[in-house]
């Protein structure tokens, strides 16, 4: 199996796995809308989901890891592009995979413990208050700052650099790279959703753009994977 074929297959698996697991979480946990509910309600719903919900979150976190080999293999496939662009693309793509994983991995490992404590009939009001502070802090730090802010930022930069490399390379039609360049600014704007004066409630425009960015990005990755397989 050639590097190009392996890259194409991985670029097909990545968006399918991500969107499938996201859909299952939406059905089983009402994610991400559930995060707008009070902490106690979120944790009670999480506890009710049992081990199946924990495994769904674990799988979702692992889907972020898939981006790392995809990034490395794509850079190897586009070896005729500018080496500096490829090196920067590889570095930012790996960072995107890392921070998105770190943002999600709290759910299968930290949140189950908080849910058990919050739903314990013997838990005191002070304990419940402490759990709420910890849960919201994890959400703000790992979820918003690491997973979303840095995740969207590095994903956008990688998408732009990959787009440049695709335009420079003879592997696929330059139009594939141009689509990546169009999508990249959506992630960059999305990364600003909770920055500065938007920190308390979020920037509505950025919040609207992020789902559109991921839909377009998923379709782009699928098209990129199919293109690599067809031309291999």
C-alpha positions in Angstrom: 0.0 0.0 0.0 1.5 3.4 -1.0 1.6 6.4 1.2 -0.9 8.2 -1.0 -3.4 5.3 -0.8 -3.0 5.1 3.0 -3.4 8.9 3.3 -6.6 8.8 1.2 -8.1 6.0 3.3 -7.3 7.8 6.6 -8.8 11.1 5.3 -12.0 9.1 4.6 -12.1 7.5 8.0 -11.4 10.7 9.9 -14.5 12.7 9.1 -16.7 9.7 9.1 -15.6 8.6 12.6 -15.8 12.2 13.9 -19.3 12.9 12.6 -20.6 9.5 13.5 -19.5 9.8 17.1 -20.7 13.4 17.3 -24.1 12.3 16.1 -24.2 9.4 18.7 -23.3 11.9 21.4 -26.0 14.3 20.3 -28.6 11.5 20.5 -27.4 9.9 23.7 -26.4 13.1 25.6 -28.0 16.0 23.8 -24.4 17.3 23.1 -23.5 20.1 22.8 -26.8 21.8 23.8 -26.7 20.0 27.2 -23.7 22.2 28.2 -26.1 25.2 28.4 -28.0 23.4 31.3 -27.1 23.7 35.0 -24.1 21.6 36.1 -26.1 19.3 38.3 -28.4 18.5 35.4 -25.5 17.8 33.1 -23.8 15.5 35.5 -27.1 13.6 36.3 -27.6 13.1 32.6 -24.0 11.9 32.2 -24.3 9.5 35.1 -27.5 8.1 33.6 -25.7 7.3 30.3 -23.5 4.8 32.1 -20.4 3.1 30.6 -21.8 3.3 27.0 -21.7 7.1 27.2 -18.2 7.1 28.7 -17.1 4.9 25.8 -18.7 7.2 23.3 -16.7 10.1 24.7 -13.5 8.0 24.7 -14.1 7.2 21.0 -14.8 10.9 20.2 -11.5 11.9 21.9 -9.7 9.2 19.9 -11.1 10.5 16.7 -9.1 13.7 17.3 -6.0 11.6 17.5 -6.6 10.3 14.0 -5.8 13.8 12.7 -2.1 13.4 13.7 -1.2 10.5 11.3 -3.4 12.1 8.6 -1.4 15.3 8.8 2.0 13.5 8.7 0.9 11.3 5.7 -0.5 14.2 3.8 2.7 16.1 4.1 4.6 13.0 2.9 2.2 12.7 -0.1 2.6 16.3 -1.1 6.4 16.1 -1.1 6.7 18.1 -4.3 5.4 21.2 -2.5 7.5 23.8 -0.7 9.4 22.0 2.2 8.9 25.0 4.6 5.1 25.0 4.0 5.0 21.2 4.6 7.1 21.5 7.8 4.8 24.2 9.2 1.7 22.3 8.1 2.9 19.1 9.9 3.7 21.0 13.1 0.4 22.9 13.3 -1.6 19.8 12.3 0.0 17.8 15.1 -0.7 20.6 17.5 -4.3 20.7 16.4 -4.7 17.0 17.0 -3.1 17.3 20.4 -5.1 20.2 21.8 -8.4 18.8 20.5 -7.6 15.4 22.2 -6.7 17.2 25.5 -9.9 19.2 25.3 -12.1 16.1 24.9 -10.3 13.5 27.1 -11.7 15.1 30.3 -15.1 13.5 29.5 -14.2 9.8 29.7 -11.8 10.2 32.7 -12.5 13.3 34.8 -16.3 13.8 34.3 -17.3 10.3 35.4 -15.9 10.9 38.8 -17.6 14.3 39.1 -20.9 12.7 38.0 -20.6 10.0 40.7 -19.9 12.6 43.4 -22.7 14.9 42.2 -25.3 12.1 42.2 -24.3 10.6 45.5 -27.3 11.0 47.9 -24.8 11.5 50.8 -23.0 14.4 49.1 -23.2 17.6 51.1 -24.2 21.0 49.6 -20.6 22.1 50.0 -19.4 19.0 48.0 -21.9 19.7 45.3 -20.8 23.3 45.1 -17.1 22.2 44.8 -18.0 19.7 42.0 -19.8 22.5 40.1 -16.7 24.8 40.4 -14.4 22.0 39.2 -16.7 21.0 36.3 -17.0 24.5 35.1 -13.3 25.2 35.4 -12.5 22.1 33.4 -15.0 23.2 30.8 -13.5 26.7 30.6 -9.9 25.6 30.6 -9.8 22.2 28.7 -13.0 22.7 26.7 -13.0 26.3 25.7 -9.4 27.4 26.0 -7.5 24.3 24.9 -10.0 22.2 22.9 -11.9 25.0 21.2 -9.8 28.1 21.1 -6.4 26.4 20.3 -8.1 23.6 18.5 -10.0 25.8 16.1 -6.9 28.1 15.7 -4.4 25.3 14.8 -7.0 23.5 12.7 -7.5 26.6 10.7 -3.8 27.3 10.3 -3.2 23.6 9.2 -6.1 23.8 6.7 -4.6 27.0 5.2 -1.1 25.5 5.0 -2.4 22.3 3.6 -4.3 24.3 1.0 -1.2 26.1 0.0 0.7 22.8 -0.3 -2.1 21.4 -2.4 -2.0 24.4 -4.8 1.8 24.0 -5.1 1.7 20.2 -5.6 0.9 18.4 -8.8 -0.8 15.5 -6.9 -4.4 17.0 -7.2 -6.1 19.9 -8.9 -5.3 23.2 -7.3 -9.0 23.8 -6.7 -8.8 21.3 -3.8 -6.3 23.5 -2.1 -8.3 26.7 -2.8 -11.3 25.2 -1.0 -9.0 24.6 2.0 -7.9 28.3 1.9 -11.6 29.4 1.9 -12.5 27.2 4.9 -9.5 28.2 7.0 -10.7 31.7 8.0 -13.9 30.2 9.4 -11.9 28.3 12.0 -9.7 31.3 12.8 -12.8 33.4 13.4 -14.4 30.6 15.4 -11.3 30.5 17.7 -12.2 34.0 18.9 -15.6 33.0 20.2 -14.7 33.5 23.9 -11.8 35.9 23.6 -11.7 39.4 25.2 -15.0 41.0 25.8 -16.8 37.9 24.4 -15.4 35.7 27.3 -18.5 35.7 29.5 -21.1 34.7 26.9 -19.3 34.1 23.6 -19.4 35.8 20.2 -22.5 34.7 18.4 -21.1 35.1 14.9 -18.1 32.9 15.7 -20.4 30.3 17.4 -22.5 30.2 14.2 -19.5 29.8 11.9 -17.9 26.9 13.7 -20.5 24.2 12.8 -20.5 25.4 9.2 -16.7 25.2 9.2 -16.7 21.6 10.4 -19.3 20.6 7.9 -17.3 22.1 5.1 -14.1 20.7 6.5 -15.5 17.2 6.7 -16.7 17.3 3.1 -13.3 18.7 2.1 -11.4 15.9 3.8 -13.7 13.3 2.1 -13.1 14.9 -1.3 -9.4 15.1 -0.6 -9.3 11.4 0.4 -11.3 10.3 -2.7 -9.1 12.4 -4.9 -5.9 10.8 -3.5 -7.4 7.3 -4.0 -8.5 8.0 -7.5 -5.2 9.4 -8.6 -3.0 6.9 -6.8 
